Amino acid sequence: MLNRKLTLVPPEHLAREWPALRMPLAAMHAADGWLPEDVYCAIKLGGASLYLLEVDGERQGFVVLRVIHEVDGPRLHIWVLHADTQFDVMALFSDDINAIARTAGASKVTFGTTRCGWQRVAPRYGFRIRETLYERIVR
């Protein structure tokens, strides 16, 4: 059994984590056009939350989550996910993400991607295509 940990980085501690995050963010293809600076500002101002991913005591990446308010209620959106790991991050941290969604009062978790491989993988975790987003109901 793998020991996993999802650690929230408070906005006031973002500057010390940023050097390790900026390069992976700059290398990502952002379909909606965000810049690493947009991610920094959103976290710093409280519009997004940064969580570090650890497996067996080793940092494996990070995820940036946003609560998006819609007419049918809030949803938790996986805005950015970066992982340098051989582990299935979605499988390991799915329950943690659902718990964060429940705490935020969200009934759905969503993510968007331009990577075709997710068309095969996302349904395994209860996601279905919603426009250009995948969504699942929080259990």
Contact map, one row per residue, 1 for C-alpha under 8 A:
1110000000000000000000000000000000000000000000000000000000000000000000000000000000000000000000000000000000000000000000000000000000000000000
1111000000000000000000000000000000000000000000000000001100000000000000000000000000000000000000000000000000000000000000000000000000000000000
1111100000000000000000000000000000000000000000000000001110000000000000000000000000000000000000000000000000000000000000000000000000000000000
0111110000000000000000000000000000000000000000000000111110000000000000000000000000000000000110000000000000000000000000000000000000000000000
0011111000000000000000000000000000000000000000000001111000000000000000000000000000000000000000000000000000000000000000000000000000000000000
0001111100000000000000000000000000000000000000000011110000000000000000000000000000000000000010010000000000000000000000000000000000000000000
0000111110000000000000000000000000000000000000000011110000000000000000000000000000000000000000000000000000000000000000000000000000000000000
0000011111000000000000000000000000000000000000001111000000000000000000000000000000000000000000000000000000000000000000000000000000000000000
0000001111101100000000000000000000000000000000001111000000000000000000000000000000000000000000000000000000000000000000000000000000000000000
0000000111111100000000000000000000000000000000001100000000000000000000000000000000000000000000000000000000000000000000000000000000000000000
0000000011111100000000000000000000000000001111001000000000000000000000000000000000000000000000000000000000000000000000000000000000000000000
0000000001111110000000000000000000000000000100000000000000000000000000000000000000000000000000000000000000000000000000000000000000000000000
0000000011111111100000000000000000000000000000000000000000000000000000000000000000000000000000000000000000000000000000000000000000000000000
0000000011111111110000000000000000000001001100000000000000000000000000000000000000000000000000000000000000000000000000000000000000000000000
0000000000011111111000000000000000000000000000000000000000000000000000000000000000000000000000000000000000000000000000000000000000000000000
0000000000001111111000000000000000000000000000000000000000000000000000000000000000000000000000000000000000000000000000000000000000000000000
0000000000001111111110000000000000000000000000000000000000000000000000000000000000000000000000000000000000000000000000000000000000000000000
0000000000000111111111000000000000000001000000000000000000000000000000000000000000000000000000000000000000000000000000000000000000000000000
0000000000000011111111100000000000000000000000000000000000000000000000000000000000000000000000000000000000000000000000000000000000000000000
0000000000000000111111110000000000000000000000000000000000000000000000000000000000000000000000000000000000000000000000000000000000000000000
0000000000000000111111111000000000000000000000000000000000000000000000000000000000000000000000000000000000000000000000000000000000000000000
0000000000000000011111111100000000010000000000000000000000000000000000000000000000000000000000000000000000000000000000000000000000000000000
0000000000000000001111111110000000000000000000000000000000000000000000000000000000000000000000000000000000000000000000000000000000000000000
0000000000000000000111111111000000000000000000000000000000000000000000000000000001000000000000000000000000000000000000000000000000000000000
0000000000000000000011111111000000110000000000000000000000000000000000000000000001000000000000000000000000000000000000000000000000000000000
0000000000000000000001111111000000110000000000000000000000000000000000000000000000000000000000000000000000000000000000000000000000000000000
0000000000000000000000111111100000000000000000000000000000000000000000000000000000000000000000000000000000000000000000000000000000000000000
0000000000000000000000011111110000000000000000000000000000000000000000000000000000000000000000000000000000000000000000000000000000000000000
0000000000000000000000000011111000000000000000000000000000000000000000000000000000000000000000000000000000000000000000000000000000000000000
0000000000000000000000000001111111100000000000000000000000000000000000000000000000000000000000000000000000000000000000000000000000000000000
0000000000000000000000000000111111000000000000000000000000000000000000000000000000000000000000000000000000000000110000000000000000000000000
0000000000000000000000000000011111000000000000000000000000000000000000000000000000000000000000000000000000000000000000000000000000000000000
0000000000000000000000000000011111100000000000000000000000000000000000000000000000000000000000000000000000000000000000000000000000000000000
0000000000000000000000000000011111110110000000000000000000000000000000000000000000000000000000000000000000000000000000000000000000000000000
0000000000000000000000001100010011111110000000000000000000000000000000000000000000000000000000000000000000000000000000000000000000000000000
0000000000000000000001001100000001111111000000000000000000000000000000000000000000000000000000000000000000000000000000000000000000000000000
0000000000000000000000000000000000111111100000000000000000000000000000000000000000000000000000000000000000000000000000000000000000000000000
0000000000000000000000000000000001111111110000000000000000000000000000000000000000000000000000000000000000000000000000000000000000000000000
0000000000000000000000000000000001111111111000010000000000000000000000000000000000000000000000000000000000000000000000000000000000000000000
0000000000000100010000000000000000011111111100000000000000000000000000000000000000000000000000000000000000000000000000000000000000000000000
0000000000000000000000000000000000001111111110000000000000000000000000000000000000000000000000000000000000000000000000000000000000000000000
0000000000000000000000000000000000000111111111110000000000000000000000000000000000000000000000000000000000000000000000000000000000000000000
0000000000100100000000000000000000000011111111111100000000000000000000000000000000000000000000000000000000000000000000000000000000000000000
0000000000110100000000000000000000000001111111110000000000000000000000000000000000000000000000000000000000000000000000000000000000000000000
0000000000100000000000000000000000000000111111110000000000000000000000000000000000000000000000000000000000000000000000000000000000000000000
0000000000100000000000000000000000000000011111111000000000000000000000000000000000000000000000000000000000000000000000000000000000000000000
0000000000000000000000000000000000000000011111111000000000000000011000000000000000000000000000000000000000000000000000000000000000000000000
0000000000000000000000000000000000000010011111111100000000000001111000000000000000000000000000000000000000000000000000000000000000000000000
0000000111100000000000000000000000000000001001111110000000000001110000000000000000000000000000000000000000000000000000000000000000000000000
0000000111000000000000000000000000000000001000011111000000000111100000000000000000000000000000000000000000000000000000000000000000000000000
0000011110000000000000000000000000000000000000001111100000000111100000000000000000000000000000000000000000000000000000000000000000000000000
0000111110000000000000000000000000000000000000000111110000111110000000000000000000000000000000000000000000000000000000000000000000000000000
0001111000000000000000000000000000000000000000000011111000111110000000000000000000100000000000000000000000000000000000000000000000000000000
0001111000000000000000000000000000000000000000000001111111111000000000000000000000000000000000000000000000000000000000000000000000000000000
0111100000000000000000000000000000000000000000000000111111110000000000000000000000000000000000000000000000000000000000000000000000000000000
0111000000000000000000000000000000000000000000000000011111000000000000000000000000000000000000000000000000000000000000000000000000000000000
0011000000000000000000000000000000000000000000000000011111100000000000000000000000000000000000000000000000000000000000000000000000000000000
0000000000000000000000000000000000000000000000000000011111110000000000000000000000000000000000000000000000000000000000000000000000000000000
0000000000000000000000000000000000000000000000000001111011111000000000000000000000000000000000000000000000000000000000000000000000000000000
0000000000000000000000000000000000000000000000000001111001111100000000000000000000111000000000000000000000000000000000000000000000000000000
0000000000000000000000000000000000000000000000000001110000111110000000000000000011111000000000000000000000000000000000000000000000000000000
0000000000000000000000000000000000000000000000000111100000011111000000000000000011100000000000000000000000000000000000000000000000000000000
0000000000000000000000000000000000000000000000000111100000001111100000000000011111000000000000000000000000000000000000000000000000000000000
0000000000000000000000000000000000000000000000011110000000000111110000000000011110000000000000000000000000000000000000000000000000000000000
0000000000000000000000000000000000000000000000011110000000000011111000000001111100000000000000000000000000000000000000000000000000000000000
0000000000000000000000000000000000000000000000111000000000000001111100000001111000000000000000000000000000000000000000000000000000000000000
0000000000000000000000000000000000000000000000110000000000000000111110000111100000000000000000000000000101000000000000000000000000000000000
0000000000000000000000000000000000000000000000000000000000000000011111000111100000000000000000000000000000000000000000000000000000000000000
0000000000000000000000000000000000000000000000000000000000000000001111101110000000000000000000000000000000000000000000000000000000000000000
0000000000000000000000000000000000000000000000000000000000000000000111111110000000000000000000000000000000000000000000000000000000000000000
0000000000000000000000000000000000000000000000000000000000000000000011111000000000000000000000000000000000000000000000000000000000000000000
0000000000000000000000000000000000000000000000000000000000000000000001111100000000000000000000000000000000000000000000000000000000000000000
0000000000000000000000000000000000000000000000000000000000000000000011111110000000000000000000000000000001100000000000000000000000000000000
0000000000000000000000000000000000000000000000000000000000000000001111011111000000000000000000000000000111110000000000000000000000000000000
0000000000000000000000000000000000000000000000000000000000000000001111001111100000000000000000000000100011111100000000000000000000000000000
0000000000000000000000000000000000000000000000000000000000000000111100000111110000000000000000000000100101011100000000000000000000000000000
0000000000000000000000000000000000000000000000000000000000000000111100000011111000000000000000000000000000001110000000000000000000000000000
0000000000000000000000000000000000000000000000000000000000000011110000000001111110000000000000000000000000001111000000000000000000000000000
0000000000000000000000000000000000000000000000000000000000000011110000000000111110000000000000000000000000000011000000000000000000000000000
0000000000000000000000000000000000000000000000000000000000000011100000000000011111000000000000000000000000000000000000000000000000000000000
0000000000000000000000000000000000000000000000000000000000001111000000000000011111100000000000000000000000000000000000000000000000000000000
0000000000000000000000011000000000000000000000000000000000001110000000000000000111110000000000000000000000000000000000000000000000000000000
0000000000000000000000000000000000000000000000000000100000011100000000000000000011111000100000000000000000000000000000000000000000000000000
0000000000000000000000000000000000000000000000000000000000011000000000000000000001111100000000000000000000000000000000000000000000000000000
0000000000000000000000000000000000000000000000000000000000011000000000000000000000111111100000000000000000000000000000000000000000000000000
0000000000000000000000000000000000000000000000000000000000000000000000000000000000011111000000000000000000000000000000000000000000000000000
0000000000000000000000000000000000000000000000000000000000000000000000000000000000001111100100000000000000000000000000000000000000000000000
0000000000000000000000000000000000000000000000000000000000000000000000000000000000001111111100000000000000000000000000000000000000000000000
0000000000000000000000000000000000000000000000000000000000000000000000000000000000101011111111000000000000000000000000000000000000000000000
0000000000000000000000000000000000000000000000000000000000000000000000000000000000000001111111000000000000000000000000000000100000000000000
0000000000000000000000000000000000000000000000000000000000000000000000000000000000000001111111000000000000000000000000000000100000000000000
0001000000000000000000000000000000000000000000000000000000000000000000000000000000000011111111100000000000000000000000000000000000000000000
0001010000000000000000000000000000000000000000000000000000000000000000000000000000000000111111111000000000000000000000000000000000000000000
0000000000000000000000000000000000000000000000000000000000000000000000000000000000000000111111111100000000000000000000000000000000000000000
0000000000000000000000000000000000000000000000000000000000000000000000000000000000000000000111111110000000000000000000000000000000000000000
0000010000000000000000000000000000000000000000000000000000000000000000000000000000000000000011111111000000000000000000000000000000000000000
0000000000000000000000000000000000000000000000000000000000000000000000000000000000000000000011111111100000000000000000000000000000000000000
0000000000000000000000000000000000000000000000000000000000000000000000000000000000000000000001111111110000001000000000000000000000000000011
0000000000000000000000000000000000000000000000000000000000000000000000000000000000000000000000111111111000000000000000000000000000000000000
0000000000000000000000000000000000000000000000000000000000000000000000000000000000000000000000011111111100000000000000000000000000000000000
0000000000000000000000000000000000000000000000000000000000000000000000000011000000000000000000001111111111111000000000000000000000000000010
0000000000000000000000000000000000000000000000000000000000000000000000000000000000000000000000000111111111100000000000000000000000000000010
0000000000000000000000000000000000000000000000000000000000000000000000000000000000000000000000000011111111000000000000000000000000000000000
0000000000000000000000000000000000000000000000000000000000000000001000000101000000000000000000000001111111000000000000000000000000000000000
0000000000000000000000000000000000000000000000000000000000000000000000000110000000000000000000000000111111100000000000000000000000000000000
0000000000000000000000000000000000000000000000000000000000000000001000001111000000000000000000000000111111111000000000000000000000000000010
0000000000000000000000000000000000000000000000000000000000000000000000001110000000000000000000000000110011111000000000000000000000000000110
0000000000000000000000000000000000000000000000000000000000000000000000000111000000000000000000000000100001111100000000000000000000000011110
0000000000000000000000000000000000000000000000000000000000000000000000000011110000000000000000000100100001111110000000000000000000000011110
0000000000000000000000000000000000000000000000000000000000000000000000000011110000000000000000000000000000011111000000000000001000001111000
0000000000000000000000000000000000000000000000000000000000000000000000000000111000000000000000000000000000001111100000000000000000001110000
0000000000000000000000000000000000000000000000000000000000000000000000000000011000000000000000000000000000000111110000000000000000011100000
0000000000000000000000000000001000000000000000000000000000000000000000000000000000000000000000000000000000000011111101000000000000011000000
0000000000000000000000000000001000000000000000000000000000000000000000000000000000000000000000000000000000000001111100000000000000000000000
0000000000000000000000000000000000000000000000000000000000000000000000000000000000000000000000000000000000000000111111000000000000000000000
0000000000000000000000000000000000000000000000000000000000000000000000000000000000000000000000000000000000000000111111110000000000000000000
0000000000000000000000000000000000000000000000000000000000000000000000000000000000000000000000000000000000000000001111111000000000000000000
0000000000000000000000000000000000000000000000000000000000000000000000000000000000000000000000000000000000000000101111111100000000000000000
0000000000000000000000000000000000000000000000000000000000000000000000000000000000000000000000000000000000000000000111111110000000000000000
0000000000000000000000000000000000000000000000000000000000000000000000000000000000000000000000000000000000000000000111111111000000000000000
0000000000000000000000000000000000000000000000000000000000000000000000000000000000000000000000000000000000000000000011111111100000000000000
0000000000000000000000000000000000000000000000000000000000000000000000000000000000000000000000000000000000000000000001111111111100000100000
0000000000000000000000000000000000000000000000000000000000000000000000000000000000000000000000000000000000000000000000111111111100000000000
0000000000000000000000000000000000000000000000000000000000000000000000000000000000000000000000000000000000000000000000011111111000000000000
0000000000000000000000000000000000000000000000000000000000000000000000000000000000000000011000000000000000000000000000001111111000000000000
0000000000000000000000000000000000000000000000000000000000000000000000000000000000000000000000000000000000000000000000000111111100000011100
0000000000000000000000000000000000000000000000000000000000000000000000000000000000000000000000000000000000000100000000000111111110000111000
0000000000000000000000000000000000000000000000000000000000000000000000000000000000000000000000000000000000000000000000000110011111000111000
0000000000000000000000000000000000000000000000000000000000000000000000000000000000000000000000000000000000000000000000000000001111111110000
0000000000000000000000000000000000000000000000000000000000000000000000000000000000000000000000000000000000000000000000000000000111111110000
0000000000000000000000000000000000000000000000000000000000000000000000000000000000000000000000000000000000000000000000000000000011111100000
0000000000000000000000000000000000000000000000000000000000000000000000000000000000000000000000000000000000000001100000000000000011111100000
0000000000000000000000000000000000000000000000000000000000000000000000000000000000000000000000000000000000000111100000000000000011111110000
0000000000000000000000000000000000000000000000000000000000000000000000000000000000000000000000000000000000000111000000000100001111111111000
0000000000000000000000000000000000000000000000000000000000000000000000000000000000000000000000000000000000011110000000000000011111001111100
0000000000000000000000000000000000000000000000000000000000000000000000000000000000000000000000000000000000011100000000000000011100000111110
0000000000000000000000000000000000000000000000000000000000000000000000000000000000000000000000000000000000111000000000000000010000000011111
0000000000000000000000000000000000000000000000000000000000000000000000000000000000000000000000000100110001111000000000000000000000000001111
0000000000000000000000000000000000000000000000000000000000000000000000000000000000000000000000000100000000000000000000000000000000000000111
